[in-house]
Amino acid sequence: MMILNGLLSTTDYYRRIPSRGLFYWLTVIFNRVDRDRIKAVGPDRACAEWLLRNGASVRWKGFTEHLKDYNNLPKENTRYYIQAVDATDSGITHVGFPYFADCRYIDEIKLIRCKYLYNTALPLLSVVKDNLITLEIRDCKPITDQGVRSLKILKNLKTLKLIDLPYLENKNSLRKELAEALPNCAIELK
């Protein structure tokens, strides 16, 4: 019994962040990047298809409403550019983040209750760093201090909201680091 208690106490540390179950691995399949599709329809259309397929929505540049239904995508020969992404309750993972590359107009991303979003995804946002102005990460349980620190590269951010991230260990230190790295950004960290 004593050995079992010792093993359980040492493994508790590794169980702190939610484990990746079967549905995570299935979601990875739906997030794979199709480079041929990007070549065929362009980066914004391919990115929109990925996002919509996984439950997110997009707002095209020049539009006010978000597109939520995959079946309402414009014809393939019509060129629209993604300006905003709302991934609330979506199944996106880091595997699909390369779709953001070459999407030149994305200035707002909301990652809310994305249960398959891990620290590995956040550094990949660097591909939209030149245009990204607003980033909100809320209630994404697997995100830790390490993931948040990787956001310091997003130098053009004006608004950064980090809310209900239960595995952040030192919010005061993170707030200070982010404020130093992103002096022109309003940071909300709760």
C-alpha positions as CSV (number, residue, x, y, z in Angstrom):
1,M,0.0,0.0,0.0
2,M,2.9,2.4,0.8
3,I,4.4,1.8,-2.6
4,L,1.1,2.5,-4.3
5,N,0.7,5.8,-2.4
6,G,4.2,6.8,-3.3
7,L,3.6,6.1,-7.0
8,L,0.3,8.0,-6.9
9,S,1.9,11.0,-5.3
10,T,4.6,11.2,-7.9
11,T,2.2,10.8,-10.8
12,D,-0.2,13.5,-9.5
13,Y,2.1,16.1,-10.9
14,Y,1.8,14.6,-14.4
15,R,-2.0,14.4,-14.2
16,R,-2.5,18.1,-13.5
17,I,-3.0,19.0,-17.2
18,P,-5.9,17.1,-18.8
19,S,-4.9,14.0,-20.7
20,R,-5.4,13.7,-24.4
21,G,-8.1,11.1,-25.0
22,L,-9.3,9.3,-28.1
23,F,-11.3,12.3,-29.4
24,Y,-8.2,14.4,-29.3
25,W,-6.4,12.0,-31.7
26,L,-9.5,11.9,-34.0
27,T,-9.5,15.7,-34.0
28,V,-5.9,15.7,-35.0
29,I,-6.9,13.9,-38.2
30,F,-9.5,16.6,-39.0
31,N,-6.9,19.3,-38.5
32,R,-4.2,18.0,-40.9
33,V,-3.0,20.6,-43.3
34,D,-3.8,19.8,-47.0
35,R,-1.1,21.7,-48.9
36,D,-2.7,20.7,-52.3
37,R,-5.9,22.4,-51.2
38,I,-4.1,25.5,-50.2
39,K,-2.5,25.7,-53.7
40,A,-5.8,25.0,-55.4
41,V,-8.0,27.6,-53.6
42,G,-5.6,29.9,-51.8
43,P,-4.6,30.2,-48.1
44,D,-7.7,32.1,-46.9
45,R,-10.2,29.8,-48.4
46,A,-8.4,26.7,-47.2
47,C,-8.0,28.1,-43.8
48,A,-11.7,29.0,-43.6
49,E,-12.6,25.4,-44.7
50,W,-10.4,24.0,-41.9
51,L,-11.9,26.4,-39.3
52,L,-15.5,25.8,-40.3
53,R,-14.9,22.0,-40.6
54,N,-13.8,22.0,-36.9
55,G,-16.6,24.2,-35.5
56,A,-15.0,27.7,-35.7
57,S,-16.3,30.7,-37.6
58,V,-14.6,33.4,-39.7
59,R,-15.4,36.9,-40.6
60,W,-14.3,38.0,-44.1
61,K,-12.6,41.3,-44.6
62,G,-15.2,43.9,-45.4
63,F,-18.1,41.9,-43.8
64,T,-19.7,42.4,-40.3
65,E,-21.1,38.9,-39.7
66,H,-19.2,35.7,-39.0
67,L,-19.6,32.8,-41.4
68,K,-20.5,29.7,-39.3
69,D,-21.8,27.2,-41.8
70,Y,-19.4,25.3,-44.0
71,N,-22.1,24.9,-46.6
72,N,-22.4,28.7,-47.0
73,L,-18.8,29.2,-48.1
74,P,-18.5,31.3,-51.3
75,K,-17.7,29.7,-54.6
76,E,-14.1,28.6,-54.8
77,N,-13.2,31.0,-57.6
78,T,-14.3,34.0,-55.4
79,R,-11.5,35.5,-53.3
80,Y,-12.3,36.6,-49.8
81,Y,-9.8,37.2,-47.0
82,I,-10.2,36.2,-43.4
83,Q,-10.1,39.1,-41.0
84,A,-11.4,37.5,-37.8
85,V,-11.5,34.0,-36.3
86,D,-13.9,32.9,-33.6
87,A,-12.9,29.4,-32.5
88,T,-15.3,29.2,-29.5
89,D,-16.0,25.6,-28.6
90,S,-14.2,24.4,-31.7
91,G,-12.1,21.3,-32.3
92,I,-9.0,23.1,-33.7
93,T,-5.6,21.9,-32.6
94,H,-2.0,23.0,-33.2
95,V,-1.9,20.6,-36.2
96,G,-4.0,22.9,-38.3
97,F,-2.4,26.2,-37.3
98,P,-0.1,26.2,-40.4
99,Y,-3.3,27.0,-42.3
100,F,-2.9,30.6,-40.8
101,A,0.3,31.1,-42.8
102,D,-0.2,33.5,-45.7
103,C,-3.5,34.7,-44.4
104,R,-2.4,38.4,-44.4
105,Y,-5.5,40.1,-43.0
106,I,-6.3,38.2,-39.7
107,D,-6.3,40.8,-37.0
108,E,-8.5,39.2,-34.4
109,I,-8.6,35.6,-33.0
110,K,-10.8,34.3,-30.2
111,L,-9.8,30.9,-28.7
112,I,-12.6,30.2,-26.2
113,R,-13.2,26.8,-24.6
114,C,-10.9,25.0,-27.1
115,K,-10.4,21.8,-25.2
116,Y,-7.8,20.4,-27.7
117,L,-5.7,23.6,-27.7
118,Y,-2.3,23.0,-25.9
119,N,0.8,25.1,-25.4
120,T,2.2,23.8,-28.7
121,A,-0.4,25.9,-30.6
122,L,0.4,29.3,-29.3
123,P,3.9,29.8,-30.7
124,L,2.4,29.0,-34.1
125,L,0.4,32.2,-34.0
126,S,3.7,33.9,-35.0
127,V,2.6,33.4,-38.6
128,V,0.0,36.1,-38.1
129,K,2.1,38.4,-35.9
130,D,2.3,41.2,-38.4
131,N,-1.5,41.8,-38.5
132,L,-2.9,40.3,-35.3
133,I,-4.2,43.1,-33.1
134,T,-6.7,41.3,-30.8
135,L,-6.2,37.9,-29.2
136,E,-8.5,36.3,-26.6
137,I,-7.8,33.0,-25.0
138,R,-10.5,32.0,-22.5
139,D,-11.2,28.8,-20.6
140,C,-8.7,26.7,-22.6
141,K,-7.7,24.4,-19.7
142,P,-4.5,22.9,-21.0
143,I,-2.7,26.3,-21.5
144,T,0.1,26.9,-19.0
145,D,2.6,29.7,-18.3
146,Q,4.9,28.3,-21.0
147,G,2.3,28.7,-23.7
148,V,1.4,32.2,-22.5
149,R,5.1,33.3,-22.6
150,S,5.2,32.3,-26.3
151,L,2.8,35.1,-27.0
152,K,5.5,37.8,-26.4
153,I,6.4,37.6,-30.1
154,L,3.0,39.1,-31.1
155,K,4.4,42.7,-31.0
156,N,1.5,44.3,-32.8
157,L,-1.2,43.2,-30.3
158,K,-3.3,46.0,-28.9
159,T,-5.6,43.8,-26.8
160,L,-4.7,40.5,-25.1
161,K,-7.3,38.7,-22.9
162,L,-6.2,35.7,-21.0
163,I,-9.1,34.6,-18.8
164,D,-10.0,31.4,-16.9
165,L,-6.8,29.5,-17.6
166,P,-6.6,27.3,-14.5
167,Y,-3.1,26.0,-15.0
168,L,-1.4,29.4,-15.0
169,E,0.9,29.3,-11.9
170,N,2.2,32.9,-11.6
171,K,-0.2,35.4,-13.1
172,N,1.6,38.4,-11.6
173,S,4.9,37.4,-13.1
174,L,3.3,36.6,-16.5
175,R,1.5,40.0,-16.5
176,K,4.8,41.8,-15.9
177,E,6.6,39.8,-18.6
178,L,3.9,40.4,-21.1
179,A,3.7,44.1,-20.3
180,E,7.4,44.5,-20.9
181,A,7.4,42.5,-24.1
182,L,4.1,44.1,-25.4
183,P,4.2,47.7,-24.2
184,N,1.4,48.9,-26.5
185,C,-1.0,46.2,-25.5
186,A,-3.9,46.3,-23.0
187,I,-3.5,43.0,-21.1
188,E,-6.3,41.4,-19.2
189,L,-5.1,38.4,-17.2
190,K,-7.6,36.8,-14.8
